Amino acid sequence: MLKYKKLLSLLVLVPALALSVGALKTSKADAATITVKYGDTVSGYAQEFGVSIISIIKSNSNVKNNGNLIIVGDRIYIPTATTQSRKAPVARTQVPVRTPKRTYSAPVYHRATVQKPVKHTPSVSNSGSTYSQFIANGGTPAMWNTIVMPESGGIPNIVSPNGYHGLGQTKQSWGYGSVANQTKGMINYAVSRYGSVNNAISFRQSHGWW
C-alpha cells in the first residue's frame, strides 16, 4: 500500500515537472533581442512584435535611461514575443500622384464692328451756302436730304476710301468741280438712269445707294 502511494505521487509529480519545464521554455522562447538599425523606433518594435511600448521601455534600461530613445547598434530586449510571431509589415499604399489636368481657354473671337455711315438730314437753315447753291442750280430739298446728305454730308470736295467723290459720291466727271456743276451732273444722272429725280430719290431710299 505504501509503495502504491509513492508510485502515485511520482506519477503526479512527473507531469507537473514537465509542465514547469515547458513553461520555462515558453517564457524563454516568448522573447526576442533585436539589434537596433537605422530607422528603428520603439513604436515600430511594438507594432512589429505585437507588444506594448511601455513593456519594451520597462524591459530595457538603455531605452528608459535615454528618454525612450534608441541608438543604432544597441541590443533591445522584446518581452513576450517570438521571432515567429512578428507581424507582417504593413504594406504602404502608394498614392498615385495625380497630374493636374491642363485647362485650355477657348480663343475669343471678336467680330469687327462695321460702323454705318451716319445719315444727316439737316434742315435748310443749317445747310449753309452749299445748300443754297445746290437749290439755285436746280436741286430740290428732297434730293438734298435723301441723296446728298447720306452720300457726302453736304461736303462738295469729299472723297471716300473707295474713290467716290463730291456731293453725290460718284467716279464720273460730274462729281468734281463747283457746286453748280455737281448739282447739274446729279440731276442729269438721276434723269438718265432712273427717269426722274423723284425715281432716283425713291431708289436711294429703298436700296441705300443710287
Phi and psi in degrees as a GROMACS rama.xvg file:
@    title "Ramachandran Plot"
@    xaxis  label "Phi"
@    yaxis  label "Psi"
@TYPE xy
-66.2599  -42.4258  LEU-2
-62.4691  -38.0787  LYS-3
-64.2898  -39.4865  TYR-4
-66.5483  -40.1673  LYS-5
-64.1225  -42.6844  LYS-6
-63.2578  -38.5437  LEU-7
-66.8854  -39.3738  LEU-8
-65.958  -36.5558  SER-9
-66.2366  -38.6102  LEU-10
-64.1381  -34.7505  LEU-11
-73.8959  -36.3493  VAL-12
-71.3043  -38.5301  LEU-13
-62.0245  -48.2801  VAL-14
-62.2891  -33.9846  PRO-15
-64.8984  -41.4782  ALA-16
-64.2532  -39.6173  LEU-17
-63.0148  -40.0805  ALA-18
-65.514  -40.5122  LEU-19
-66.4666  -40.2941  SER-20
-64.3538  -41.2198  VAL-21
-62.8322  -40.7446  GLY-22
-63.282  -39.356  ALA-23
-62.8745  -43.9694  LEU-24
-63.5913  -38.8201  LYS-25
-64.3401  -41.3426  THR-26
-65.8616  -35.7664  SER-27
-72.4015  -35.7471  LYS-28
-74.2672  -31.1535  ALA-29
-80.005  49.7483  ASP-30
-154.604  159.608  ALA-31
-149.013  148.321  ALA-32
-118.181  124.167  THR-33
-115.053  137.63  ILE-34
-90.1806  124.462  THR-35
-67.2568  131.135  VAL-36
-114.55  165.55  LYS-37
-61.4852  130.943  TYR-38
95.0537  -9.42243  GLY-39
-73.5727  149.705  ASP-40
-138.372  159.219  THR-41
-62.9542  -41.7942  VAL-42
-65.5039  -32.9509  SER-43
-66.0465  -40.6334  GLY-44
-62.7538  -43.6212  TYR-45
-60.0965  -41.399  ALA-46
-71.6784  -38.3383  GLN-47
-67.6015  -41.5221  GLU-48
-97.8343  -4.52468  PHE-49
73.6072  35.085  GLY-50
-122.397  171.712  VAL-51
-86.0045  154.183  SER-52
-63.8976  -38.7298  ILE-53
-62.8951  -39.0058  ILE-54
-65.2615  -36.0113  SER-55
-68.4272  -42.6296  ILE-56
-63.5545  -43.8698  ILE-57
-66.6677  -29.8951  LYS-58
-85.3719  -5.34904  SER-59
-134.278  111.859  ASN-60
-67.3944  -33.3343  SER-61
-67.011  -27.9546  ASN-62
-78.4137  -44.2999  VAL-63
-64.1996  -41.2872  LYS-64
-75.7115  -20.1801  ASN-65
-95.486  15.1234  ASN-66
68.0057  41.71  GLY-67
70.061  13.0568  ASN-68
-94.2764  147.576  LEU-69
-119.768  149.44  ILE-70
-115.105  139.574  ILE-71
-57.8927  130.673  VAL-72
99.4422  -19.344  GLY-73
-66.7594  156.544  ASP-74
-101.755  124.822  ARG-75
-113.681  127.296  ILE-76
-91.1391  125.894  TYR-77
-105.96  109.935  ILE-78
-75.5541  151.449  PRO-79
46.1167  50.576  THR-80
-144.402  151.221  ALA-81
-123.455  153.043  THR-82
-64.6182  -26.8661  THR-83
-75.2173  -21.2056  GLN-84
-92.8123  10.8196  SER-85
-62.9796  135.215  ARG-86
-77.1813  145.103  LYS-87
-62.6917  135.568  ALA-88
-58.7905  139.531  PRO-89
-70.6745  121.94  VAL-90
-70.3601  126.736  ALA-91
-83.1356  124.868  ARG-92
-82.3105  117.227  THR-93
-80.5133  117.919  GLN-94
-80.1995  121.245  VAL-95
-65.0258  139.958  PRO-96
-80.4973  120.968  VAL-97
-88.3747  124.452  ARG-98
-81.9594  123.608  THR-99
-60.3527  137.137  PRO-100
-69.7225  139.127  LYS-101
-79.6043  135.569  ARG-102
-107.168  131.865  THR-103
-111.592  130.665  TYR-104
-91.1235  128.18  SER-105
-65.3891  136.186  ALA-106
-63.2118  141.082  PRO-107
-95.4832  121.427  VAL-108
-101.001  129.624  TYR-109
-105.283  126.127  HIS-110
-75.9904  134.655  ARG-111
-70.5816  128.893  ALA-112
-89.5124  123.249  THR-113
-93.222  118.614  VAL-114
-80.3309  122.82  GLN-115
-77.3471  143.982  LYS-116
-62.882  139.156  PRO-117
-77.184  125.07  VAL-118
-85.9771  123.951  LYS-119
-103.755  129.017  HIS-120
-127.018  66.0028  THR-121
-71.2769  156.936  PRO-122
-77.9799  172.57  SER-123
-63.7149  -33.9367  VAL-124
-66.4114  -28.8149  SER-125
-108.856  20.4443  ASN-126
-90.4855  -17.731  SER-127
77.8503  -165.654  GLY-128
-69.3045  -27.7994  SER-129
-61.993  -44.2802  THR-130
-61.488  -42.8259  TYR-131
-61.1978  -42.6731  SER-132
-66.6829  -37.0513  GLN-133
-63.4766  -43.939  PHE-134
-67.668  -38.6823  ILE-135
-66.3247  -24.5047  ALA-136
-103.239  23.0703  ASN-137
104.693  -5.10348  GLY-138
-73.4169  160.137  GLY-139
-116.47  157.312  THR-140
-59.0281  -36.4314  PRO-141
-65.5253  -40.1768  ALA-142
-67.2542  -37.5417  MET-143
-64.9965  -48.294  TRP-144
-74.4668  -29.7625  ASN-145
-94.2832  -32.147  THR-146
-112.021  -53.0446  ILE-147
-63.8096  -52.4613  VAL-148
-64.7315  -45.3439  MET-149
-64.9514  -30.991  PRO-150
-80.5695  -47.1742  GLU-151
-127.748  -8.64164  SER-152
73.0199  14.4452  GLY-153
80.8365  17.7719  GLY-154
-101.067  118.033  ILE-155
-66.0639  -36.6405  PRO-156
-105.519  21.4775  ASN-157
-75.3491  143.317  ILE-158
-127.092  129.355  VAL-159
-81.4779  164.394  SER-160
-59.4162  -23.2593  PRO-161
-88.265  -0.327784  ASN-162
93.5537  8.43728  GLY-163
-80.6508  143.775  TYR-164
-129.871  149.664  HIS-165
83.0637  -171.444  GLY-166
-61.884  -38.8996  LEU-167
-97.635  0.888218  GLY-168
52.284  82.527  GLN-169
-140.404  164.88  THR-170
-105.389  4.47808  LYS-171
-81.9476  166.988  GLN-172
-64.7431  -27.8225  SER-173
-71.5914  -5.85956  TRP-174
-82.8908  -0.635525  GLY-175
-115.867  164.786  TYR-176
96.6256  -156.55  GLY-177
-74.7842  168.985  SER-178
-63.0305  -36.7095  VAL-179
-63.1312  -47.038  ALA-180
-64.4334  -40.2887  ASN-181
-67.1897  -37.9547  GLN-182
-64.6848  -47.235  THR-183
-63.7427  -38.9953  LYS-184
-64.6691  -38.3483  GLY-185
-66.6014  -40.7597  MET-186
-64.9617  -45.8161  ILE-187
-62.0096  -38.7014  ASN-188
-65.7135  -41.8905  TYR-189
-64.7959  -40.2904  ALA-190
-72.9446  -43.5295  VAL-191
-70.0614  -32.23  SER-192
-93.9228  -40.0608  ARG-193
-110.258  -8.06798  TYR-194
97.0196  -26.7308  GLY-195
-167.306  166.526  SER-196
-66.1056  -40.4648  VAL-197
-62.9865  -39.001  ASN-198
-65.2465  -37.6303  ASN-199
-64.4814  -40.4131  ALA-200
-63.3683  -44.0107  ILE-201
-63.2321  -40.9878  SER-202
-64.7321  -41.3204  PHE-203
-64.9962  -37.9286  ARG-204
-67.9975  -33.8406  GLN-205
-82.2  -35.086  SER-206
-110.37  -16.6601  HIS-207
80.4197  6.63118  GLY-208
-152.155  168.912  TRP-209
